[in-house]
C-alpha cells in the first residue's frame, strides 16, 4: 500500500516537473525601476489567466483563480529589486504591469526593458502597441465554446478591462444577485454556477451544492461599458450525461386529481404545455376511483 502511494507521489511530481519543462506556465521577473519603494504591483493579461506562483515580497494577491487583472500588495520592493511571477496558460501574455510607489500610492507604469523572461535574458524595450480587440465570446477555461455542467464560464471581452463599468450575471433570465456587479466577474466558477441564494424567483432554497443540476440552464453576462453601451453574452449549459429516453413521464402526487378540479381549462392546458416544453411525454398517475376524476 505504501509502495503504491509512493509511486503515485513520484508520478505527480514528475508530471509537475514536466509541466515546468515544456513551458505550460509563463514566467517573468520585473525589476522596480521607479526610483522609489514599491508597495504593490498591478498586472493586466491578454486573456483570463491564473497565478501559479509569485515571490514572497508581496504577501497578498487579488483576486485568486482566473482573471485578466491582478493586484499584489502586503510588502515592498526596493528600487532595483525584483518580483517574479508564474502563470498559466503560457499562451496568455502580460500586456501591462504597473508599480505602486510607497511615497504617493500612485501607479507608475513599468518599463518593458525591466522584464526578464524565464530564460534569464533581459528583453529589449518594445514600442507600445495598441492591444487588438478580442472577440466577445464565452468559453470554458480551456477555450471550448461548448460549456458542460462541470465547467467554469470564462468571458473573453472585446475591450480592455479598464473600459468595463460593471458586469451583471443572470441565470435563466433571473439576476444572480449574490454576485456583485462592481467586482466585474469575468470567470463564473462552477461553484458559483451551482450556488443559489434563495431568490424566490428561482424556486430553489439557498444552497451551494456542487452537485446541483444545471444542465440546460441559460447563463447571461451583461457587460456595461463606461461609454454607456452594453454587451450581452449568453450560453446554455450542456450535460456530460447522454441519456435520451423516448418516453419521459412526470409522476403526479396522489392528491393531484383533487387539485385539477379547481383549475380553469386554460390553466390546465398551460400546465400540460409546460410539461411538454420540459421534454415530458406523459404523466404517471396512481389508480383512482372513477368518482375522483374531474367532470
N, C-alpha and C positions, 0 to 999 in steps of 0.2 A: 504493500500500500504506500509506504513512504517512498519507495523507489519510483512508483508511478507518479506521485506528487512531485518528486524531484525532476522527473523528465518533463512534466508539464511546465514547471517553473523555468527550466532551461529553454524549452521551446518558445515560451512567451518572451523571455529575454533576448533570444536570438532573433525573434521577429521584430522586436523593438530596435535592435541594432541594425537589422536590415533596412527598416524604415529610415533610420538616420543616414545610412549609406546611399540609398537610392534617391534621397532628396525629396521625400514626401512632405517634409516640413521645410518652410523657408526660415532663414536666419539672417539677422542683420545686427550690426553694432553701431550705435550712434555716439558720437563724441560731442560733449557740451562745448560748443564754440561761441557761446553768447557773452563770454567775459563776465558772467555773473553766476551765482549759485542757483541752480535749477531745483525747484521744489516739485516739479511734475513734468510729465511728457504726454502729449496727445498724438495719437496716430489715426490716420484715415486710410482704409484699404479700398481697393478697386471693386471688391465684392465681399459678401459675408465671409468671415474667417474666424478661427478660434485660436487664442493664445495657448500654446502648449507648454511654454516655459519662459520665464524672464528672470534677469538677475535680481538679487535681493536688495538693491539700493532703493527701490520703491516697493513698499510692502503691500500697497493696495492697488487693485485692478478693477476698473468698472467699465463695461459690465463683464460678467462671466459668460461663457458659452459663445455662440456665433453672433457677430455684429460687424458693422463696417467702420465704427469709430470706437476707440478705446482711450481711457484716461488712466495714467499711472501716477500715484501720489504716495504720501506717507513716508517720505525720506528726502534725500537731497543728493545732487550730483554736482561736484565742484567743477569749475571751468577746466577743461582739458581731460576730465574723467569720462568714462564711457558707461553706457547702459545697453545691454544685449537682450534681444527677444527672439523667440522662435514661434512660428505659427503654422497652421495648416488650413486648407491645402496649399501646397507650394505654388500653384498656378496663380493664386491671388497675390497681388503686389501692393506694397505700401505706396500710396500716391502723395502723401504729405505727412511730415512729422513736425511738431511744434513744441518747443521747450517752454515751460512756465518758470519764470525767474522768481527768485526769492525776494528781491528788492521791491518789485512793484506788483507781482502777481500777474503781469501781462504775458500774453503769448508771444514768443519770439520764434519766427519761422526758422527751422534748421536748414543748414546748407547741405546740399546733396553731396558735397565733397567730403563731409564728415562721416559718411556712412561706409562701413566696411562690410563686404559680403562674407558669406560663410567660408570662403577660401582664405580669408585673411588679407586680401588685397583691397586697398582703398580705391573706391570707384571715383572716376572723374566727374566733375560737376557737369550736369547736362542742362541745356536751356529749358526753361519752363515751357511746357506744352499744355494745350487745352485737353483735359480728360475727355475722351469720346463718350457720348451718352450710351448707357446700357439699355437694352430693350426692357420694356416693362413686362416682367414675367413673374410667375410663381413656380417654384420647383421644390423638390425635396433637397436635402443637404448635399446630395450627390449630383444635382443638376437635372434630374429627371422631371418632366412635366406631369407624368402620371404619379399622383401622390397617394400612397396607400395609408391604411388606418394605423400603421405603426411608424409613420414617418413624421418629420418636422415639416413645417411650411416655411420656405425662405423667400423673402421678397427681393427681387432684383429691380432696383429703382432706375428710372431713365434719367434722373437728375442727380447732382451731388447731394449728399445727405444734409448739407448746410442750407439747402433750399426748401427743406420739408418743415412745415409748421406743426403738423400732428398726424398721427395715423390711428384711425378708428377701426376696430375689428368687429365683424359681425359673424354670427353662426346662424344659418337658416333665417337670414334677414332680421335677426334679433341682436342688439348690441351686446358684446361681451364686456359688460360694464366693470368687471374686475380688472381689466387691462387699461391702464392709464394712457390715454391718447398722447399726453405730453411726453411720455417716455419713448415714443416713436419706435415701437417694437417692430423690427424687421424680420425676426425669426420667431415664429409661433411654434414653440416646442410641443412635442406630443403630449406632455403632461398638461400644458395649457389648453391644448385642443380638447382634452378629456375632462377639463375642470368645469364644474357648474357651481354657481353661487346662489342657487335657489330662486332665480328670477322666475316669477310665476308664469311669464310668457313662454318659458321653455318647458313647463310641466315636468320638471326634474328637480329632486331635492338637491341641496348643496352637497357637493362631493368633489373629490379629486381622485377618483378611482382610475387608475391607469388602464383598467380593463374595460372601461366604458365603451360601448359600441358606437362608433361614429361613421361607419361606412355609409355612404350615401348622403352625408351631411354636406351642406354648402358653406364654405368659409369665404368671406369677402373682406378685403382690406381697402378702406377708402383713405387715400393719401392726399392730405390737404397741403398745398404748396403756399409759400409766402407771397406769391403773386396773385393769390385769390382763386386760383383754379384748383381742381381736384381730379384725381385719377382713381378709377376702381379696378381692382384686380381680384378675380374670383376663381375658385376651384372647387370641384366636387370630389370628396374623398372616396377612393376606391377600396375594395376589400381584397385582402390576400386570400380570403376564403372563396372558393369557386364551386359552390353547390347551386345547381339550377333545377329545382324540382318543377315538374309540370303542374302540380296542384298544391296550393298552399291554403289551408283553412284557418280562419280566425275562430278561436274557441270562445264561445259566449258563456257568460255566467248563468247560473241556474235561475236567477230572477230576471233574466233579460226579457222574457216574454211579457212579464208584467209591466216593464218599462215601455215596451213597444206600444202598448195600448194607449199611452199618453202622448205619443209622438204624432205630430201632424204628418200627413202624407209627404209633404215636401222635405221635411227633416229626415224622414225615413229613407227617401231616395238619396238625399245628400249623404247620409251615413254609409249607404252601400257604395256610392260613388267613391267616397274616401277610402273604403276598404279596397276597392278595385285599383285606385291610384297608388295604394301602398303594396300592390302586387299580390293581394289575396284573390284567390279564385272562387272561394266559397266560405260558408260558415259552418261551425260544428255546434250542434245543439244537443242537450240532454233530452231523453224521452219525456214527453209531457202529455197530460191528458187533453183530450180534444177541447174540453171546456176552457182550457187556459189559452188556447190560440186566439189571436186577435180576430175580430169580426171582419 
